[in-house]
Amino acid sequence: MIKKIYLDPYIFIGISLLAMVGVLILFSASEGDTTIVFKQSIYVVLGLILFLFVSQPDPDIYRRFSPLILFGTLVLVFIAYFFGPEINGARRWIRLFGFSFQPSELLKISLPLFLASFLFDKKLPINLKQSAISIFFILACFLSVYIQPDLGTGLLIAASGFLVLFLAGLSWVFIGITIAAILIFSPFIWNNLLEPFQRDRIWTLFNPESDPYGSGWNIIQSKIAIGSGGFFGKGYGEGSQTHLNFLPETQTDFIFSVLAEEFGFIGVLLLLFLYTIVLLRTFYLAVNARDRFCRLVIGGFIFTFGFNVMINLAMVIGLIPVVGMPLPFFSRGGTSLLSIFLMFGIITSMSTHKKFIPK
């Protein structure tokens, strides 16, 4: 018999509203394709069930099993790379019973969990050996995703890991050395690690009009869609850029542009308000978490979620290159959506289970 259900009502209501609004926007972005919307709705329901399920265990369970969780995730990532189907030149998915599953999305959860469990009881600041071990696992996770290839997701995973390191007490000297090393090796990274299409996207950022019908097309059409929405928008389902097929990837990377065109500045403000409420609540939960492990996990997850939102919004308005980053709760895709529900379920577990100190 269940004695208590662990639930943070503010988080639950906030993410439920975001998911429901996301399905409505997806219906317009897909031009009323009921198959797509029904499938996404199923993922939302499954996500909410998953959220409730993973929020019940005590955080100590996640701490003890975090190495196994990370190892299992990496195994799935390599299975996808070596045995998964190749789609658009990438091997990121595992197909099972007619559904596609992208294991790399789970690294956004398993890596911060593992690093938090490794560092939570270490003295501040963490020493060189502890930093080196942590960076080894961060680079291993990054490279496992980079080779698929999926640079955007790989960078987000690496950044979430480094934030946990920072929160755990990474030395500022070490941070400075890392930044200097990146700057020194940036020519090598540009010439040898970035694919030609990735370099084209970076050049396009500075002058999209130089190739308006090629590499600059996506960002130009996105800006037109956002700007044409005005203050109140054109109305639900009335976006010309979307429904006349000028705007690319309306169901995934550029779904924010659909919302901005149809609901205007007011709709964008409401969306940002919902995201802000969820982020502020999770920040409050991190500050008031029961121990250092929980604070590190929630802090890493806050950054991952917030950075994901920020990157997508900056991408669609032309502030950064197009990196293929979905908008949380809105973009079409089951694995990404379920991983976000998993993330907030674990945040709920970390914040609602309290330690009782015996008298």
TORKE-168131 format. One record per residue (C-alpha): x, y, z; residue number from 1. Coordinates in nm, 3 decimals, padded with zeros to 5 digits. Each point is the difference from the previous one (the first is absolute). Example, Ala and Ser with C-alpha at 12.3 -4.5 7.8 and 13.67 -1.06 7.14 Angstrom:
         X         Y         Z   seq
    01.230   -00.450    00.780     1
    00.137    00.344   -00.066     2
END
This chain:
         X         Y         Z   seq
    00.000    00.000    00.000     1
    00.133    00.343   -00.100     2
    00.033    00.217    00.312     3
    00.101    00.322   -00.173     4
    00.034    00.133   -00.354     5
    00.302    00.228   -00.039     6
   -00.099    00.288   -00.226     7
    00.084    00.367   -00.041     8
   -00.327    00.155   -00.126     9
    00.168    00.308   -00.151    10
    00.236   -00.207   -00.214    11
   -00.275   -00.244   -00.097    12
   -00.244    00.275   -00.107    13
    00.274    00.199   -00.178    14
    00.132   -00.284   -00.215    15
   -00.354   -00.128   -00.068    16
   -00.103    00.341   -00.135    17
    00.313    00.021   -00.215    18
   -00.063   -00.348   -00.142    19
   -00.368    00.073   -00.079    20
    00.080    00.330   -00.171    21
    00.276   -00.179   -00.190    22
   -00.249   -00.254   -00.140    23
   -00.231    00.285   -00.114    24
    00.284    00.178   -00.180    25
    00.114   -00.329   -00.155    26
   -00.353   -00.051   -00.139    27
    00.033    00.328   -00.190    28
    00.363   -00.060   -00.098    29
   -00.092   -00.341   -00.146    30
   -00.296    00.154   -00.188    31
   -00.249   -00.203    00.198    32
    00.170   -00.338   -00.040    33
   -00.193   -00.200    00.260    34
    00.242   -00.294   -00.016    35
    00.294    00.216    00.108    36
   -00.203    00.176    00.269    37
   -00.144   -00.325    00.135    38
    00.346   -00.156    00.023    39
    00.137    00.307    00.179    40
   -00.299   -00.004    00.237    41
    00.079   -00.361    00.086    42
    00.356    00.105    00.082    43
   -00.133    00.276    00.227    44
   -00.221   -00.246    00.191    45
    00.288   -00.248    00.027    46
    00.227    00.284    00.111    47
   -00.234    00.103    00.281    48
   -00.025   -00.363    00.117    49
    00.380   -00.028   -00.015    50
    00.031    00.330    00.191    51
   -00.220   -00.132    00.283    52
    00.184   -00.334    00.005    53
    00.358    00.132    00.023    54
   -00.094    00.266    00.257    55
   -00.084   -00.265    00.264    56
    00.338   -00.170    00.075    57
    00.228    00.151    00.264    58
    00.296    00.198   -00.146    59
    00.243   -00.244    00.162    60
   -00.118   -00.263   -00.250    61
    00.099    00.225   -00.291    62
    00.334    00.072    00.169    63
    00.085   -00.369    00.049    64
   -00.103   -00.110   -00.349    65
    00.132    00.304   -00.196    66
    00.314   -00.182   -00.131    67
   -00.217   -00.284   -00.132    68
   -00.244    00.250   -00.155    69
    00.284    00.181   -00.181    70
    00.157   -00.327   -00.118    71
   -00.334   -00.128   -00.131    72
   -00.064    00.326   -00.185    73
    00.342   -00.011   -00.168    74
   -00.061   -00.360   -00.106    75
   -00.327    00.107   -00.164    76
    00.175    00.293   -00.173    77
    00.259   -00.234   -00.154    78
   -00.268   -00.252   -00.100    79
   -00.175    00.282   -00.186    80
    00.326    00.102   -00.169    81
    00.112   -00.347   -00.109    82
   -00.333   -00.174   -00.061    83
   -00.263    00.273   -00.035    84
   -00.147    00.123   -00.329    85
    00.177    00.279   -00.187    86
   -00.229    00.301   -00.044    87
    00.129    00.308   -00.186    88
    00.357   -00.118    00.049    89
   -00.033   -00.046    00.377    90
   -00.026   -00.308    00.221    91
   -00.175    00.118    00.317    92
   -00.308   -00.219    00.030    93
   -00.109   -00.345    00.111    94
   -00.319   -00.130   -00.161    95
   -00.224   -00.221    00.211    96
   -00.357   -00.108   -00.076    97
   -00.047    00.278   -00.255    98
    00.131    00.275    00.230    99
    00.332    00.184   -00.030   100
    00.199    00.066    00.317   101
    00.301    00.236    00.032   102
    00.212   -00.117    00.297   103
    00.231    00.305   -00.006   104
   -00.285    00.208    00.146   105
    00.032   -00.204    00.321   106
    00.362    00.113    00.045   107
   -00.140    00.342    00.096   108
   -00.131   -00.179    00.310   109
    00.247   -00.281    00.071   110
    00.320    00.210   -00.025   111
   -00.102    00.271    00.256   112
   -00.133   -00.275    00.229   113
    00.329   -00.188   -00.012   114
    00.219    00.308    00.049   115
   -00.214    00.116    00.292   116
    00.030   -00.341    00.168   117
    00.378    00.000   -00.056   118
    00.061    00.355    00.129   119
   -00.263    00.066    00.266   120
    00.214   -00.112    00.295   121
    00.332    00.145   -00.120   122
    00.169    00.292    00.176   123
   -00.016    00.346   -00.159   124
    00.162    00.081   -00.232   125
    00.021   -00.336   -00.175   126
    00.359   -00.104   -00.072   127
    00.176   -00.063   -00.329   128
   -00.055   -00.377    00.005   129
   -00.375    00.036    00.059   130
   -00.024    00.266   -00.272   131
    00.193   -00.217   -00.248   132
   -00.220   -00.306    00.064   133
   -00.315    00.211   -00.044   134
    00.127    00.156   -00.323   135
    00.087   -00.346   -00.134   136
   -00.364   -00.108    00.035   137
   -00.126    00.330   -00.146   138
    00.223   -00.040   -00.307   139
   -00.098   -00.368   -00.036   140
   -00.369    00.094   -00.006   141
    00.062    00.291   -00.238   142
    00.201   -00.208   -00.247   143
   -00.253   -00.285    00.006   144
   -00.262    00.247   -00.127   145
    00.230    00.206   -00.225   146
    00.089   -00.302   -00.217   147
   -00.368   -00.070   -00.081   148
    00.028    00.297   -00.103   149
   -00.199    00.230    00.231   150
    00.211    00.299    00.099   151
   -00.286    00.201    00.156   152
   -00.110   -00.273    00.241   153
    00.363   -00.087    00.076   154
    00.083    00.357    00.098   155
   -00.312    00.023    00.220   156
    00.095   -00.324    00.177   157
    00.357    00.121    00.054   158
   -00.119    00.339    00.126   159
   -00.237   -00.162    00.252   160
    00.287   -00.212    00.130   161
    00.233    00.298    00.036   162
   -00.267    00.192    00.190   163
   -00.023   -00.280    00.258   164
    00.381    00.021    00.025   165
   -00.024    00.377    00.053   166
   -00.268   -00.036    00.268   167
    00.210   -00.269    00.171   168
    00.289    00.245    00.039   169
    00.210   -00.012   -00.315   170
    00.300    00.229    00.039   171
   -00.010    00.330   -00.190   172
    00.359   -00.069   -00.105   173
   -00.113   -00.324   -00.164   174
   -00.287    00.185   -00.170   175
    00.244    00.261   -00.136   176
    00.236   -00.269   -00.130   177
   -00.291   -00.178   -00.173   178
   -00.120    00.319   -00.172   179
    00.356    00.084   -00.110   180
    00.045   -00.353   -00.141   181
   -00.325    00.030   -00.200   182
    00.115    00.333   -00.146   183
    00.345   -00.136   -00.086   184
   -00.139   -00.309   -00.172   185
   -00.293    00.179   -00.168   186
    00.174    00.004   -00.346   187
    00.050   -00.377    00.025   188
   -00.362   -00.046    00.110   189
   -00.122    00.216   -00.291   190
    00.203   -00.179   -00.265   191
   -00.013   -00.360    00.123   192
   -00.297   -00.059    00.231   193
   -00.276    00.206   -00.159   194
   -00.176   -00.140   -00.306   195
   -00.027    00.225   -00.309   196
   -00.374    00.054    00.055   197
    00.071    00.108    00.361   198
    00.255    00.258   -00.117   199
   -00.251    00.123   -00.259   200
   -00.260    00.052    00.273   201
    00.245    00.212    00.201   202
    00.088    00.216   -00.301   203
   -00.370    00.033   -00.082   204
   -00.063    00.139    00.348   205
    00.193    00.317   -00.085   206
   -00.150    00.051   -00.344   207
   -00.302   -00.222   -00.080   208
   -00.082    00.214   -00.304   209
    00.320   -00.120   -00.168   210
   -00.180   -00.325   -00.085   211
   -00.373    00.075    00.039   212
   -00.115   -00.310   -00.189   213
    00.253   -00.237    00.155   214
    00.157    00.002    00.346   215
   -00.166    00.331    00.090   216
   -00.355   -00.107   -00.090   217
   -00.102   -00.143    00.338   218
    00.098    00.295    00.213   219
   -00.134    00.260   -00.246   220
   -00.343   -00.168   -00.013   221
   -00.001   -00.039    00.378   222
    00.063    00.372    00.050   223
   -00.275    00.087   -00.249   224
   -00.246   -00.225    00.185   225
    00.085    00.145    00.341   226
   -00.008    00.360   -00.122   227
   -00.326   -00.039   -00.191   228
   -00.180   -00.114    00.315   229
   -00.003    00.356    00.133   230
   -00.148    00.067    00.344   231
   -00.305   -00.229    00.000   232
    00.091   -00.247   -00.276   233
   -00.188   -00.112   -00.310   234
   -00.222   -00.246    00.185   235
    00.013   -00.371    00.073   236
    00.061   -00.199   -00.317   237
    00.033    00.317   -00.211   238
    00.378    00.024   -00.030   239
    00.087    00.050   -00.366   240
    00.368   -00.089    00.040   241
   -00.100   -00.330    00.159   242
   -00.290   -00.106   -00.216   243
    00.150    00.113   -00.330   244
    00.309   -00.209    00.078   245
    00.248    00.286    00.007   246
    00.108   -00.078    00.356   247
    00.205   -00.323    00.031   248
   -00.008   -00.254    00.284   249
   -00.317    00.153    00.146   250
   -00.069   -00.304    00.217   251
    00.347   -00.017    00.157   252
    00.275    00.262    00.005   253
   -00.209    00.299   -00.115   254
   -00.328   -00.063    00.180   255
    00.057    00.317    00.206   256
   -00.026    00.199   -00.325   257
   -00.345   -00.154   -00.057   258
   -00.115    00.116    00.343   259
    00.146    00.349   -00.050   260
   -00.168    00.044   -00.339   261
   -00.342   -00.118    00.113   262
   -00.011    00.146    00.354   263
    00.239    00.294   -00.034   264
    00.188    00.179    00.274   265
   -00.271   -00.081    00.258   266
    00.029   -00.373   -00.068   267
    00.379    00.013    00.027   268
   -00.024    00.182    00.334   269
   -00.242   -00.260    00.137   270
    00.231   -00.281   -00.111   271
    00.304    00.164    00.161   272
   -00.206    00.059    00.316   273
   -00.078   -00.373    00.027   274
    00.364   -00.097   -00.053   275
    00.113    00.260    00.255   276
   -00.245   -00.125    00.266   277
    00.124   -00.357   -00.043   278
    00.367    00.107    00.013   279
   -00.049    00.221    00.306   280
   -00.182   -00.278    00.181   281
    00.277   -00.251   -00.073   282
    00.260    00.254    00.114   283
   -00.191    00.038    00.328   284
   -00.010   -00.378    00.040   285
    00.376   -00.020   -00.062   286
    00.077    00.258    00.268   287
   -00.221   -00.181    00.252   288
    00.099   -00.358   -00.091   289
    00.084   -00.236    00.284   290
    00.369   -00.057   -00.079   291
    00.283    00.083   -00.237   292
   -00.069   -00.292   -00.234   293
   -00.358    00.119   -00.060   294
    00.114    00.359   -00.052   295
    00.259   -00.108   -00.257   296
   -00.252   -00.213   -00.191   297
   -00.271    00.267   -00.006   298
    00.256    00.267   -00.092   299
    00.127   -00.208   -00.291   300
   -00.353   -00.069   -00.121   301
   -00.103    00.368    00.029   302
    00.293    00.096   -00.221   303
   -00.069   -00.275   -00.254   304
   -00.366    00.097   -00.035   305
    00.058    00.377    00.003   306
    00.294   -00.020   -00.240   307
   -00.207   -00.216   -00.236   308
   -00.276    00.263   -00.008   309
    00.248    00.285   -00.041   310
    00.190   -00.169   -00.285   311
   -00.318   -00.073   -00.196   312
   -00.133    00.354    00.037   313
    00.336    00.155   -00.088   314
    00.024   -00.230   -00.302   315
   -00.340    00.086   -00.152   316
    00.057    00.377    00.031   317
    00.346   -00.020   -00.155   318
    00.225    00.066    00.300   319
    00.185   -00.332   -00.030   320
    00.045   -00.255   -00.280   321
   -00.268   -00.263   -00.065   322
    00.101   -00.300    00.212   323
   -00.309   -00.222   -00.007   324
   -00.112    00.061    00.359   325
   -00.370   -00.075    00.075   326
   -00.218    00.231    00.209   327
   -00.090   -00.186    00.324   328
   -00.366   -00.112    00.024   329
   -00.077    00.142   -00.347   330
    00.213   -00.166   -00.267   331
   -00.117   -00.328   -00.146   332
    00.191   -00.299    00.133   333
   -00.068   -00.266    00.260   334
    00.346   -00.061    00.147   335
    00.071    00.368    00.063   336
   -00.340    00.052    00.161   337
    00.022   -00.309    00.221   338
    00.352    00.091    00.112   339
   -00.124    00.343    00.115   340
   -00.281   -00.158    00.201   341
    00.258   -00.240    00.147   342
    00.218    00.296    00.094   343
   -00.279    00.183    00.183   344
   -00.113   -00.321    00.168   345
    00.348   -00.046    00.148   346
    00.003    00.368    00.102   347
   -00.326   -00.064    00.186   348
    00.153   -00.302    00.173   349
    00.303    00.206    00.105   350
   -00.216    00.279    00.143   351
   -00.291   -00.179    00.168   352
    00.186   -00.272    00.194   353
    00.133    00.144    00.324   354
    00.255   -00.147    00.237   355
   -00.120   -00.045    00.355   356
    00.264    00.072    00.263   357
   -00.049   -00.215    00.312   358
   -00.019    00.182    00.332   359
END
